[in-house]
Amino acid sequence: MLVLYLAVNAVLYGAFSIWCTLAPRTTANWLGLSTTGAGGESEYLAVYGGLQAGLGVGYALAVWLPETRWTALLWSVALYGGLVGWRSLAAVRLGFGALGNARFAFGLEVVLLLAAVVLLWRRGG
């Protein structure tokens, strides 16, 4: 189950990175973001293209390198814990409806956080 979890993350981050890199304005608009110039688009590409690509590669490496899998799982709890925590804060401050399409990401992140916690719990850690 752990390898499947890591592989799903690798595919999700890889696909999202490609989508954001090939269509930055479309994906930014879908998320409710806007850029005010080349600097903003560069930042978007770095974070939503580059960082997501790095996460995808990291998860893919964890699939192929068994000795890194539990560390990747711990990082998943930290990553999704932060994302879910701060999206929850945004939902409380702004209202859940104000999250727009980020509600879909929020739902996915909650599922991935819960799955990571269950996998970690089943390991006894």
MOPAC internal coordinates of N, CA, C and O (Angstrom, degrees):
PM7 1SCF
backbone

  N    0.0000 0     0.00 0     0.00 0    0    0    0
  C    1.4499 1     0.00 0     0.00 0    1    0    0
  C    1.5275 1   111.96 1     0.00 0    2    1    0
  O    1.2310 1   120.58 1   144.34 1    3    2    1
  N    1.3336 1   116.50 1   -35.66 1    3    2    1
  C    1.4564 1   119.94 1  -179.05 1    5    3    2
  C    1.5253 1   111.03 1   -63.31 1    6    5    3
  O    1.2310 1   120.45 1   136.11 1    7    6    5
  N    1.3263 1   116.75 1   -43.89 1    7    6    5
  C    1.4652 1   120.01 1  -179.87 1    9    7    6
  C    1.5247 1   110.02 1   -63.02 1   10    9    7
  O    1.2310 1   119.91 1   139.59 1   11   10    9
  N    1.3074 1   117.78 1   -40.41 1   11   10    9
  C    1.4616 1   121.13 1   177.68 1   13   11   10
  C    1.5262 1   110.65 1   -62.26 1   14   13   11
  O    1.2310 1   120.42 1   135.33 1   15   14   13
  N    1.3126 1   116.80 1   -44.67 1   15   14   13
  C    1.4689 1   121.34 1   178.50 1   17   15   14
  C    1.5266 1   110.50 1   -58.37 1   18   17   15
  O    1.2310 1   120.46 1   132.77 1   19   18   17
  N    1.3220 1   116.73 1   -47.23 1   19   18   17
  C    1.4593 1   120.97 1  -179.41 1   21   19   18
  C    1.5314 1   111.14 1   -65.06 1   22   21   19
  O    1.2310 1   120.49 1   140.17 1   23   22   21
  N    1.3243 1   116.67 1   -39.83 1   23   22   21
  C    1.4639 1   120.80 1   179.72 1   25   23   22
  C    1.5274 1   111.12 1   -65.74 1   26   25   23
  O    1.2310 1   120.23 1   139.04 1   27   26   25
  N    1.3069 1   117.16 1   -40.96 1   27   26   25
  C    1.4714 1   120.52 1   177.49 1   29   27   26
  C    1.5311 1   109.61 1   -60.12 1   30   29   27
  O    1.2310 1   120.44 1   135.65 1   31   30   29
  N    1.3148 1   116.77 1   -44.35 1   31   30   29
  C    1.4597 1   120.48 1   177.93 1   33   31   30
  C    1.5290 1   111.05 1   -61.18 1   34   33   31
  O    1.2310 1   120.22 1   136.22 1   35   34   33
  N    1.3239 1   117.19 1   -43.78 1   35   34   33
  C    1.4658 1   121.13 1   179.47 1   37   35   34
  C    1.5208 1   110.84 1   -58.79 1   38   37   35
  O    1.2310 1   120.60 1   134.76 1   39   38   37
  N    1.3225 1   116.45 1   -45.24 1   39   38   37
  C    1.4691 1   120.62 1  -179.38 1   41   39   38
  C    1.5295 1   110.65 1   -67.10 1   42   41   39
  O    1.2310 1   120.24 1   134.84 1   43   42   41
  N    1.3206 1   117.15 1   -45.16 1   43   42   41
  C    1.4639 1   120.12 1  -179.66 1   45   43   42
  C    1.5302 1   111.54 1   -59.84 1   46   45   43
  O    1.2310 1   120.38 1   131.07 1   47   46   45
  N    1.3219 1   116.88 1   -48.93 1   47   46   45
  C    1.4646 1   119.59 1  -178.83 1   49   47   46
  C    1.5229 1   111.62 1   -68.00 1   50   49   47
  O    1.2310 1   120.21 1   141.67 1   51   50   49
  N    1.3231 1   117.21 1   -38.33 1   51   50   49
  C    1.4617 1   119.82 1   177.09 1   53   51   50
  C    1.5155 1   111.82 1   -62.37 1   54   53   51
  O    1.2310 1   120.61 1   133.65 1   55   54   53
  N    1.3309 1   116.43 1   -46.35 1   55   54   53
  C    1.4662 1   120.50 1  -179.84 1   57   55   54
  C    1.5252 1   111.36 1   -65.14 1   58   57   55
  O    1.2310 1   120.48 1   137.11 1   59   58   57
  N    1.3276 1   116.68 1   -42.89 1   59   58   57
  C    1.4632 1   119.72 1  -179.27 1   61   59   58
  C    1.5296 1   110.44 1   -65.66 1   62   61   59
  O    1.2310 1   120.30 1   141.99 1   63   62   61
  N    1.3175 1   117.03 1   -38.01 1   63   62   61
  C    1.4611 1   120.63 1   177.78 1   65   63   62
  C    1.5301 1   111.26 1   -62.21 1   66   65   63
  O    1.2310 1   120.67 1   134.08 1   67   66   65
  N    1.3069 1   116.33 1   -45.92 1   67   66   65
  C    1.4641 1   120.43 1   179.35 1   69   67   66
  C    1.5146 1   110.31 1   -62.63 1   70   69   67
  O    1.2310 1   120.24 1   133.88 1   71   70   69
  N    1.3262 1   117.15 1   -46.12 1   71   70   69
  C    1.4687 1   121.40 1  -179.61 1   73   71   70
  C    1.5275 1   110.83 1   -59.76 1   74   73   71
  O    1.2310 1   120.62 1   133.22 1   75   74   73
  N    1.3207 1   116.42 1   -46.78 1   75   74   73
  C    1.4701 1   120.34 1  -178.62 1   77   75   74
  C    1.5264 1   112.04 1   -68.07 1   78   77   75
  O    1.2310 1   120.09 1   147.40 1   79   78   77
  N    1.3163 1   117.43 1   -32.60 1   79   78   77
  C    1.4580 1   121.17 1   179.75 1   81   79   78
  C    1.5201 1   111.64 1   -73.82 1   82   81   79
  O    1.2310 1   120.58 1   138.59 1   83   82   81
  N    1.3359 1   116.50 1   -41.41 1   83   82   81
  C    1.4662 1   120.08 1  -177.36 1   85   83   82
  C    1.5236 1   112.75 1   -78.96 1   86   85   83
  O    1.2310 1   119.89 1   152.06 1   87   86   85
  N    1.3111 1   117.81 1   -27.94 1   87   86   85
  C    1.4738 1   121.17 1  -177.22 1   89   87   86
  C    1.5313 1   110.08 1  -136.14 1   90   89   87
  O    1.2310 1   119.78 1  -116.49 1   91   90   89
  N    1.3384 1   118.03 1    63.51 1   91   90   89
  C    1.4588 1   119.19 1  -173.90 1   93   91   90
  C    1.5225 1   114.15 1   -62.85 1   94   93   91
  O    1.2310 1   119.93 1   141.03 1   95   94   93
  N    1.3057 1   117.74 1   -38.97 1   95   94   93
  C    1.4745 1   118.79 1  -179.32 1   97   95   94
  C    1.5201 1   111.31 1   -69.92 1   98   97   95
  O    1.2310 1   120.61 1   139.65 1   99   98   97
  N    1.3183 1   116.44 1   -40.35 1   99   98   97
  C    1.4657 1   120.55 1   178.72 1  101   99   98
  C    1.5137 1   111.33 1   -63.21 1  102  101   99
  O    1.2310 1   120.63 1   132.62 1  103  102  101
  N    1.3351 1   116.39 1   -47.38 1  103  102  101
  C    1.4622 1   119.07 1  -178.25 1  105  103  102
  C    1.5266 1   111.40 1   -69.96 1  106  105  103
  O    1.2310 1   120.31 1   143.66 1  107  106  105
  N    1.3304 1   117.01 1   -36.34 1  107  106  105
  C    1.4704 1   119.29 1   177.70 1  109  107  106
  C    1.5235 1   110.26 1   -63.29 1  110  109  107
  O    1.2310 1   120.33 1   135.51 1  111  110  109
  N    1.3200 1   116.97 1   -44.49 1  111  110  109
  C    1.4691 1   120.31 1   177.51 1  113  111  110
  C    1.5194 1   111.12 1   -62.32 1  114  113  111
  O    1.2310 1   120.04 1   139.79 1  115  114  113
  N    1.3163 1   117.53 1   -40.21 1  115  114  113
  C    1.4604 1   121.50 1   179.94 1  117  115  114
  C    1.5190 1   110.50 1   -61.57 1  118  117  115
  O    1.2310 1   120.85 1   144.20 1  119  118  117
  N    1.3368 1   115.97 1   -35.80 1  119  118  117
  C    1.4682 1   120.96 1   179.48 1  121  119  118
  C    1.5224 1   113.02 1   -83.00 1  122  121  119
  O    1.2310 1   120.56 1   170.11 1  123  122  121
  N    1.3398 1   116.53 1    -9.89 1  123  122  121
  C    1.4560 1   119.64 1  -178.98 1  125  123  122
  C    1.5167 1   112.96 1    89.48 1  126  125  123
  O    1.2310 1   120.26 1  -162.86 1  127  126  125
  N    1.3259 1   117.11 1    17.14 1  127  126  125
  C    1.4578 1   121.82 1   179.44 1  129  127  126
  C    1.5240 1   109.69 1  -101.44 1  130  129  127
  O    1.2310 1   121.22 1   -26.59 1  131  130  129
  N    1.3118 1   115.27 1   153.41 1  131  130  129
  C    1.4602 1   119.31 1   173.86 1  133  131  130
  C    1.5186 1   108.52 1  -138.81 1  134  133  131
  O    1.2310 1   120.84 1   -30.84 1  135  134  133
  N    1.3110 1   115.99 1   149.16 1  135  134  133
  C    1.4521 1   120.50 1   177.71 1  137  135  134
  C    1.5227 1   108.14 1  -109.73 1  138  137  135
  O    1.2310 1   120.95 1   -29.77 1  139  138  137
  N    1.3158 1   115.80 1   150.23 1  139  138  137
  C    1.4684 1   119.77 1  -179.08 1  141  139  138
  C    1.5148 1   111.90 1  -103.29 1  142  141  139
  O    1.2310 1   119.87 1  -175.21 1  143  142  141
  N    1.3010 1   117.85 1     4.79 1  143  142  141
  C    1.4522 1   120.27 1   179.11 1  145  143  142
  C    1.5102 1   110.66 1   168.19 1  146  145  143
  O    1.2310 1   121.40 1    10.98 1  147  146  145
  N    1.3434 1   114.93 1  -169.02 1  147  146  145
  C    1.4597 1   120.66 1  -177.47 1  149  147  146
  C    1.5277 1   111.88 1   -61.74 1  150  149  147
  O    1.2310 1   119.89 1   143.89 1  151  150  149
  N    1.3260 1   117.82 1   -36.11 1  151  150  149
  C    1.4585 1   120.38 1   178.88 1  153  151  150
  C    1.5173 1   111.91 1   -62.00 1  154  153  151
  O    1.2310 1   120.53 1   138.13 1  155  154  153
  N    1.3169 1   116.58 1   -41.87 1  155  154  153
  C    1.4613 1   120.72 1   178.46 1  157  155  154
  C    1.5203 1   112.09 1   -66.26 1  158  157  155
  O    1.2310 1   120.83 1   139.21 1  159  158  157
  N    1.3348 1   116.02 1   -40.79 1  159  158  157
  C    1.4688 1   119.08 1   179.08 1  161  159  158
  C    1.5292 1   110.11 1   -67.58 1  162  161  159
  O    1.2310 1   120.56 1   142.34 1  163  162  161
  N    1.3361 1   116.53 1   -37.66 1  163  162  161
  C    1.4632 1   120.53 1   177.13 1  165  163  162
  C    1.5291 1   110.23 1   -61.23 1  166  165  163
  O    1.2310 1   120.44 1   136.07 1  167  166  165
  N    1.3179 1   116.76 1   -43.93 1  167  166  165
  C    1.4686 1   121.06 1   178.66 1  169  167  166
  C    1.5232 1   110.79 1   -63.32 1  170  169  167
  O    1.2310 1   120.75 1   137.08 1  171  170  169
  N    1.3254 1   116.17 1   -42.92 1  171  170  169
  C    1.4631 1   120.44 1   178.36 1  173  171  170
  C    1.5254 1   110.47 1   -60.19 1  174  173  171
  O    1.2310 1   120.54 1   133.19 1  175  174  173
  N    1.3393 1   116.57 1   -46.81 1  175  174  173
  C    1.4651 1   120.40 1   179.71 1  177  175  174
  C    1.5248 1   111.45 1   -61.53 1  178  177  175
  O    1.2310 1   120.55 1   140.37 1  179  178  177
  N    1.3272 1   116.56 1   -39.63 1  179  178  177
  C    1.4638 1   119.95 1  -179.43 1  181  179  178
  C    1.5249 1   111.29 1   -65.60 1  182  181  179
  O    1.2310 1   120.67 1   134.52 1  183  182  181
  N    1.3379 1   116.33 1   -45.48 1  183  182  181
  C    1.4626 1   119.96 1  -175.84 1  185  183  182
  C    1.5248 1   111.82 1   -80.96 1  186  185  183
  O    1.2310 1   120.17 1   130.77 1  187  186  185
  N    1.3193 1   117.29 1   -49.23 1  187  186  185
  C    1.4606 1   119.53 1  -175.33 1  189  187  186
  C    1.5185 1   113.23 1   -86.55 1  190  189  187
  O    1.2310 1   119.96 1   162.74 1  191  190  189
  N    1.3142 1   117.68 1   -17.26 1  191  190  189
  C    1.4585 1   120.91 1   174.48 1  193  191  190
  C    1.5167 1   110.48 1  -100.23 1  194  193  191
  O    1.2310 1   121.10 1   119.73 1  195  194  193
  N    1.3268 1   115.51 1   -60.27 1  195  194  193
  C    1.4580 1   120.87 1  -174.53 1  197  195  194
  C    1.5153 1   115.32 1   -68.91 1  198  197  195
  O    1.2310 1   120.38 1   131.42 1  199  198  197
  N    1.3262 1   116.87 1   -48.58 1  199  198  197
  C    1.4632 1   119.49 1  -179.37 1  201  199  198
  C    1.5289 1   110.85 1   -64.06 1  202  201  199
  O    1.2310 1   120.82 1   138.24 1  203  202  201
  N    1.3207 1   116.03 1   -41.76 1  203  202  201
  C    1.4713 1   119.44 1   178.78 1  205  203  202
  C    1.5326 1   110.39 1   -63.92 1  206  205  203
  O    1.2310 1   120.45 1   141.70 1  207  206  205
  N    1.3448 1   116.74 1   -38.30 1  207  206  205
  C    1.4697 1   120.24 1   177.05 1  209  207  206
  C    1.5242 1   110.00 1   -62.55 1  210  209  207
  O    1.2310 1   120.74 1   136.25 1  211  210  209
  N    1.3227 1   116.19 1   -43.75 1  211  210  209
  C    1.4604 1   119.90 1   178.45 1  213  211  210
  C    1.5177 1   112.49 1   -61.18 1  214  213  211
  O    1.2310 1   120.73 1   138.21 1  215  214  213
  N    1.3218 1   116.20 1   -41.79 1  215  214  213
  C    1.4670 1   119.70 1   177.13 1  217  215  214
  C    1.5274 1   110.66 1   -63.66 1  218  217  215
  O    1.2310 1   120.72 1   138.12 1  219  218  217
  N    1.3232 1   116.22 1   -41.88 1  219  218  217
  C    1.4649 1   120.02 1   178.26 1  221  219  218
  C    1.5180 1   111.99 1   -60.68 1  222  221  219
  O    1.2310 1   120.57 1   135.71 1  223  222  221
  N    1.3313 1   116.51 1   -44.29 1  223  222  221
  C    1.4659 1   120.70 1   178.28 1  225  223  222
  C    1.5251 1   110.09 1   -65.14 1  226  225  223
  O    1.2310 1   120.31 1   138.41 1  227  226  225
  N    1.3230 1   117.01 1   -41.59 1  227  226  225
  C    1.4610 1   120.08 1   178.42 1  229  227  226
  C    1.5218 1   112.55 1   -59.76 1  230  229  227
  O    1.2310 1   120.79 1   135.38 1  231  230  229
  N    1.3209 1   116.09 1   -44.62 1  231  230  229
  C    1.4692 1   119.21 1   177.62 1  233  231  230
  C    1.5244 1   111.15 1   -66.97 1  234  233  231
  O    1.2310 1   119.93 1   141.65 1  235  234  233
  N    1.3303 1   117.74 1   -38.35 1  235  234  233
  C    1.4678 1   120.43 1   178.00 1  237  235  234
  C    1.5340 1   110.45 1   -63.47 1  238  237  235
  O    1.2310 1   120.35 1   138.55 1  239  238  237
  N    1.3282 1   116.94 1   -41.45 1  239  238  237
  C    1.4611 1   119.90 1   177.27 1  241  239  238
  C    1.5247 1   111.22 1   -61.45 1  242  241  239
  O    1.2310 1   120.79 1   141.27 1  243  242  241
  N    1.3317 1   116.10 1   -38.73 1  243  242  241
  C    1.4665 1   119.34 1   178.82 1  245  243  242
  C    1.5289 1   111.43 1   -65.21 1  246  245  243
  O    1.2310 1   120.43 1   149.21 1  247  246  245
  N    1.3318 1   116.77 1   -30.79 1  247  246  245
  C    1.4669 1   119.67 1   175.59 1  249  247  246
  C    1.5292 1   109.63 1   -65.14 1  250  249  247
  O    1.2310 1   120.38 1   137.98 1  251  250  249
  N    1.3288 1   116.88 1   -42.02 1  251  250  249
  C    1.4641 1   121.92 1  -174.19 1  253  251  250
  C    1.5196 1   113.48 1   -86.93 1  254  253  251
  O    1.2310 1   119.66 1   160.57 1  255  254  253
  N    1.3169 1   118.25 1   -19.43 1  255  254  253
  C    1.4687 1   121.22 1  -178.16 1  257  255  254
  C    1.5259 1   109.16 1  -116.75 1  258  257  255
  O    1.2310 1   120.13 1   -86.41 1  259  258  257
  N    1.3172 1   117.36 1    93.59 1  259  258  257
  C    1.4710 1   120.94 1  -174.24 1  261  259  258
  C    1.5171 1   114.45 1   -53.86 1  262  261  259
  O    1.2310 1   119.76 1   147.72 1  263  262  261
  N    1.3286 1   118.07 1   -32.28 1  263  262  261
  C    1.4667 1   120.14 1  -177.11 1  265  263  262
  C    1.5267 1   112.84 1   -69.10 1  266  265  263
  O    1.2310 1   120.01 1   168.31 1  267  266  265
  N    1.3412 1   117.58 1   -11.69 1  267  266  265
  C    1.4685 1   120.61 1  -179.32 1  269  267  266
  C    1.5293 1   113.41 1  -101.98 1  270  269  267
  O    1.2310 1   120.24 1   176.18 1  271  270  269
  N    1.3057 1   117.15 1    -3.82 1  271  270  269
  C    1.4773 1   119.95 1  -171.29 1  273  271  270
  C    1.5177 1   113.80 1   -63.18 1  274  273  271
  O    1.2310 1   119.55 1   135.35 1  275  274  273
  N    1.3169 1   118.46 1   -44.65 1  275  274  273
  C    1.4654 1   119.30 1  -177.21 1  277  275  274
  C    1.5238 1   111.23 1   -70.46 1  278  277  275
  O    1.2310 1   120.72 1   146.40 1  279  278  277
  N    1.3205 1   116.23 1   -33.60 1  279  278  277
  C    1.4709 1   119.44 1   174.92 1  281  279  278
  C    1.5236 1   109.44 1   -63.97 1  282  281  279
  O    1.2310 1   120.43 1   137.45 1  283  282  281
  N    1.3319 1   116.79 1   -42.55 1  283  282  281
  C    1.4680 1   120.51 1   178.22 1  285  283  282
  C    1.5245 1   110.60 1   -62.44 1  286  285  283
  O    1.2310 1   120.47 1   143.48 1  287  286  285
  N    1.3172 1   116.70 1   -36.52 1  287  286  285
  C    1.4644 1   119.94 1   178.07 1  289  287  286
  C    1.5247 1   110.66 1   -66.18 1  290  289  287
  O    1.2310 1   120.12 1   137.66 1  291  290  289
  N    1.3276 1   117.38 1   -42.34 1  291  290  289
  C    1.4688 1   120.36 1   176.78 1  293  291  290
  C    1.5255 1   110.55 1   -62.24 1  294  293  291
  O    1.2310 1   120.28 1   137.85 1  295  294  293
  N    1.3256 1   117.07 1   -42.15 1  295  294  293
  C    1.4650 1   120.44 1   176.71 1  297  295  294
  C    1.5280 1   110.76 1   -61.89 1  298  297  295
  O    1.2310 1   120.43 1   144.89 1  299  298  297
  N    1.3213 1   116.77 1   -35.11 1  299  298  297
  C    1.4634 1   120.25 1   178.23 1  301  299  298
  C    1.5214 1   111.24 1   -62.45 1  302  301  299
  O    1.2310 1   120.69 1   137.14 1  303  302  301
  N    1.3173 1   116.28 1   -42.86 1  303  302  301
  C    1.4663 1   119.87 1   178.00 1  305  303  302
  C    1.5255 1   109.78 1   -62.03 1  306  305  303
  O    1.2310 1   120.42 1   137.16 1  307  306  305
  N    1.3341 1   116.81 1   -42.84 1  307  306  305
  C    1.4649 1   119.82 1   178.73 1  309  307  306
  C    1.5337 1   111.09 1   -65.99 1  310  309  307
  O    1.2310 1   120.52 1   133.91 1  311  310  309
  N    1.3213 1   116.61 1   -46.09 1  311  310  309
  C    1.4642 1   121.53 1  -178.77 1  313  311  310
  C    1.5231 1   111.65 1   -61.85 1  314  313  311
  O    1.2310 1   120.69 1   125.07 1  315  314  313
  N    1.3192 1   116.28 1   -54.93 1  315  314  313
  C    1.4654 1   119.42 1  -176.78 1  317  315  314
  C    1.5223 1   112.00 1   -72.89 1  318  317  315
  O    1.2310 1   120.30 1   151.00 1  319  318  317
  N    1.3316 1   117.04 1   -29.00 1  319  318  317
  C    1.4568 1   119.14 1   174.07 1  321  319  318
  C    1.5206 1   110.80 1   -61.77 1  322  321  319
  O    1.2310 1   120.60 1   136.47 1  323  322  321
  N    1.3146 1   116.47 1   -43.53 1  323  322  321
  C    1.4635 1   120.29 1   176.95 1  325  323  322
  C    1.5126 1   112.46 1   -65.39 1  326  325  323
  O    1.2310 1   120.40 1   133.46 1  327  326  325
  N    1.3286 1   116.85 1   -46.54 1  327  326  325
  C    1.4669 1   119.99 1  -179.59 1  329  327  326
  C    1.5283 1   111.53 1   -62.23 1  330  329  327
  O    1.2310 1   120.60 1   133.12 1  331  330  329
  N    1.3178 1   116.46 1   -46.88 1  331  330  329
  C    1.4689 1   120.05 1  -178.99 1  333  331  330
  C    1.5297 1   109.91 1   -66.59 1  334  333  331
  O    1.2310 1   120.41 1   139.47 1  335  334  333
  N    1.3171 1   116.82 1   -40.53 1  335  334  333
  C    1.4601 1   119.47 1   179.26 1  337  335  334
  C    1.5160 1   112.58 1   -61.24 1  338  337  335
  O    1.2310 1   120.52 1   131.60 1  339  338  337
  N    1.3187 1   116.61 1   -48.40 1  339  338  337
  C    1.4687 1   119.26 1  -177.49 1  341  339  338
  C    1.5246 1   112.53 1   -75.09 1  342  341  339
  O    1.2310 1   119.45 1   148.02 1  343  342  341
  N    1.3184 1   118.65 1   -31.98 1  343  342  341
  C    1.4794 1   118.86 1   173.51 1  345  343  342
  C    1.5257 1   109.96 1   -67.41 1  346  345  343
  O    1.2310 1   120.36 1   144.04 1  347  346  345
  N    1.3235 1   116.91 1   -35.96 1  347  346  345
  C    1.4655 1   120.24 1   176.38 1  349  347  346
  C    1.5246 1   110.10 1   -63.55 1  350  349  347
  O    1.2310 1   120.69 1   137.01 1  351  350  349
  N    1.3237 1   116.28 1   -42.99 1  351  350  349
  C    1.4554 1   120.48 1   176.39 1  353  351  350
  C    1.5303 1   110.76 1   -59.04 1  354  353  351
  O    1.2310 1   120.71 1   135.75 1  355  354  353
  N    1.3267 1   116.25 1   -44.25 1  355  354  353
  C    1.4729 1   120.21 1   177.76 1  357  355  354
  C    1.5182 1   111.10 1   -61.80 1  358  357  355
  O    1.2310 1   120.39 1   139.00 1  359  358  357
  N    1.3297 1   116.85 1   -41.00 1  359  358  357
  C    1.4620 1   120.35 1   179.76 1  361  359  358
  C    1.5219 1   111.23 1   -64.23 1  362  361  359
  O    1.2310 1   120.44 1   141.22 1  363  362  361
  N    1.3321 1   116.76 1   -38.78 1  363  362  361
  C    1.4695 1   120.34 1   178.20 1  365  363  362
  C    1.5258 1   110.03 1   -68.40 1  366  365  363
  O    1.2310 1   120.30 1   136.00 1  367  366  365
  N    1.3136 1   117.03 1   -44.00 1  367  366  365
  C    1.4691 1   121.05 1  -178.43 1  369  367  366
  C    1.5187 1   112.96 1   -69.46 1  370  369  367
  O    1.2310 1   120.72 1   138.92 1  371  370  369
  N    1.3357 1   116.22 1   -41.08 1  371  370  369
  C    1.4630 1   120.40 1  -169.95 1  373  371  370
  C    1.5193 1   113.99 1  -108.29 1  374  373  371
  O    1.2310 1   120.20 1   163.18 1  375  374  373
  N    1.3136 1   117.23 1   -16.82 1  375  374  373
  C    1.4578 1   122.19 1  -173.02 1  377  375  374
  C    1.5165 1   109.20 1    97.10 1  378  377  375
  O    1.2310 1   120.54 1   -40.52 1  379  378  377
  N    1.3083 1   116.58 1   139.48 1  379  378  377
  C    1.4658 1   120.98 1  -176.61 1  381  379  378
  C    1.5178 1   111.51 1   -59.30 1  382  381  379
  O    1.2310 1   120.17 1   141.03 1  383  382  381
  N    1.3183 1   117.28 1   -38.97 1  383  382  381
  C    1.4622 1   120.89 1   179.29 1  385  383  382
  C    1.5142 1   112.80 1   -62.14 1  386  385  383
  O    1.2310 1   120.36 1   152.12 1  387  386  385
  N    1.3277 1   116.91 1   -27.88 1  387  386  385
  C    1.4630 1   120.76 1  -179.14 1  389  387  386
  C    1.5201 1   112.20 1   -71.51 1  390  389  387
  O    1.2310 1   119.90 1   166.68 1  391  390  389
  N    1.3246 1   117.80 1   -13.32 1  391  390  389
  C    1.4549 1   120.19 1   179.04 1  393  391  390
  C    1.5218 1   111.99 1   -69.84 1  394  393  391
  O    1.2310 1   120.33 1   163.39 1  395  394  393
  N    1.3233 1   116.98 1   -16.61 1  395  394  393
  C    1.4633 1   120.41 1   178.87 1  397  395  394
  C    1.5147 1   111.44 1    60.11 1  398  397  395
  O    1.2310 1   120.98 1    42.10 1  399  398  397
  N    1.3299 1   115.74 1  -137.90 1  399  398  397
  C    1.4634 1   120.27 1  -178.90 1  401  399  398
  C    1.5228 1   112.79 1   -69.27 1  402  401  399
  O    1.2310 1   119.99 1   165.69 1  403  402  401
  N    1.3163 1   117.63 1   -14.31 1  403  402  401
  C    1.4657 1   120.48 1   176.18 1  405  403  402
  C    1.5304 1   110.63 1   -64.24 1  406  405  403
  O    1.2310 1   120.33 1   165.10 1  407  406  405
  N    1.3340 1   116.97 1   -14.90 1  407  406  405
  C    1.4738 1   119.90 1   175.40 1  409  407  406
  C    1.5214 1   110.79 1   -59.84 1  410  409  407
  O    1.2310 1   120.52 1   145.32 1  411  410  409
  N    1.3456 1   116.61 1   -34.68 1  411  410  409
  C    1.4615 1   119.83 1   179.20 1  413  411  410
  C    1.5256 1   110.43 1   -67.26 1  414  413  411
  O    1.2310 1   120.72 1   136.52 1  415  414  413
  N    1.3354 1   116.23 1   -43.48 1  415  414  413
  C    1.4622 1   120.47 1   176.79 1  417  415  414
  C    1.5240 1   109.82 1   -62.55 1  418  417  415
  O    1.2310 1   120.40 1   138.54 1  419  418  417
  N    1.3348 1   116.84 1   -41.46 1  419  418  417
  C    1.4597 1   121.53 1   179.13 1  421  419  418
  C    1.5266 1   110.58 1   -58.07 1  422  421  419
  O    1.2310 1   120.35 1   132.80 1  423  422  421
  N    1.3100 1   116.94 1   -47.20 1  423  422  421
  C    1.4659 1   120.49 1   178.94 1  425  423  422
  C    1.5158 1   111.81 1   -60.12 1  426  425  423
  O    1.2310 1   120.45 1   135.12 1  427  426  425
  N    1.3222 1   116.74 1   -44.88 1  427  426  425
  C    1.4593 1   121.09 1   179.12 1  429  427  426
  C    1.5250 1   110.52 1   -63.97 1  430  429  427
  O    1.2310 1   120.33 1   138.16 1  431  430  429
  N    1.3271 1   116.97 1   -41.84 1  431  430  429
  C    1.4573 1   120.55 1  -179.77 1  433  431  430
  C    1.5270 1   112.05 1   -65.36 1  434  433  431
  O    1.2310 1   119.97 1   143.30 1  435  434  433
  N    1.3171 1   117.67 1   -36.70 1  435  434  433
  C    1.4698 1   120.74 1   176.30 1  437  435  434
  C    1.5281 1   109.46 1   -62.73 1  438  437  435
  O    1.2310 1   120.46 1   134.35 1  439  438  437
  N    1.3238 1   116.73 1   -45.65 1  439  438  437
  C    1.4716 1   120.70 1   179.89 1  441  439  438
  C    1.5255 1   110.38 1   -62.22 1  442  441  439
  O    1.2310 1   120.11 1   135.30 1  443  442  441
  N    1.3318 1   117.39 1   -44.70 1  443  442  441
  C    1.4607 1   120.43 1  -179.31 1  445  443  442
  C    1.5293 1   111.61 1   -67.47 1  446  445  443
  O    1.2310 1   119.83 1   145.24 1  447  446  445
  N    1.3244 1   117.93 1   -34.76 1  447  446  445
  C    1.4651 1   120.82 1   175.30 1  449  447  446
  C    1.5231 1   110.49 1   -65.59 1  450  449  447
  O    1.2310 1   120.33 1   131.10 1  451  450  449
  N    1.3200 1   116.97 1   -48.90 1  451  450  449
  C    1.4649 1   120.26 1  -179.67 1  453  451  450
  C    1.5243 1   111.32 1   -61.16 1  454  453  451
  O    1.2310 1   120.50 1   139.14 1  455  454  453
  N    1.3241 1   116.64 1   -40.86 1  455  454  453
  C    1.4668 1   120.05 1   178.33 1  457  455  454
  C    1.5241 1   110.89 1   -62.59 1  458  457  455
  O    1.2310 1   120.33 1   137.81 1  459  458  457
  N    1.3308 1   116.98 1   -42.19 1  459  458  457
  C    1.4669 1   120.49 1   178.73 1  461  459  458
  C    1.5235 1   111.11 1   -63.73 1  462  461  459
  O    1.2310 1   120.51 1   137.84 1  463  462  461
  N    1.3184 1   116.64 1   -42.16 1  463  462  461
  C    1.4676 1   120.67 1   179.81 1  465  463  462
  C    1.5235 1   109.79 1   -64.39 1  466  465  463
  O    1.2310 1   119.89 1   136.94 1  467  466  465
  N    1.3178 1   117.81 1   -43.06 1  467  466  465
  C    1.4769 1   120.76 1   178.72 1  469  467  466
  C    1.5222 1   110.48 1   -63.45 1  470  469  467
  O    1.2310 1   119.66 1   135.52 1  471  470  469
  N    1.3340 1   118.25 1   -44.48 1  471  470  469
  C    1.4639 1   120.36 1   178.38 1  473  471  470
  C    1.5246 1   111.49 1   -62.05 1  474  473  471
  O    1.2310 1   120.68 1   140.28 1  475  474  473
  N    1.3056 1   116.31 1   -39.72 1  475  474  473
  C    1.4601 1   120.15 1   178.41 1  477  475  474
  C    1.5345 1   110.26 1   -67.64 1  478  477  475
  O    1.2310 1   120.19 1   138.10 1  479  478  477
  N    1.3014 1   117.24 1   -41.90 1  479  478  477
  C    1.4674 1   122.27 1   179.35 1  481  479  478
  C    1.5321 1   110.50 1   -63.67 1  482  481  479
  O    1.2310 1   120.75 1   138.14 1  483  482  481
  N    1.3405 1   116.16 1   -41.86 1  483  482  481
  C    1.4749 1   119.80 1   179.62 1  485  483  482
  C    1.5182 1   111.54 1   -64.31 1  486  485  483
  O    1.2310 1   120.62 1   151.93 1  487  486  485
  N    1.3202 1   116.41 1   -28.07 1  487  486  485
  C    1.4600 1   120.61 1   177.98 1  489  487  486
  C    1.5176 1   110.19 1   -74.73 1  490  489  487
  O    1.2310 1   120.69 1   158.67 1  491  490  489
  N    1.3267 1   116.28 1   -21.33 1  491  490  489
  C    1.4526 1   120.15 1  -178.19 1  493  491  490
  C    1.5149 1   112.69 1    94.94 1  494  493  491
  O    1.2310 1   121.31 1  -166.31 1  495  494  493
  N    1.3838 1   115.10 1    13.69 1  495  494  493
  C    1.4445 1   118.18 1  -176.22 1  497  495  494
  C    1.4713 1   114.22 1  -102.45 1  498  497  495
  O    1.2310 1   120.10 1   180.00 1  499  498  497

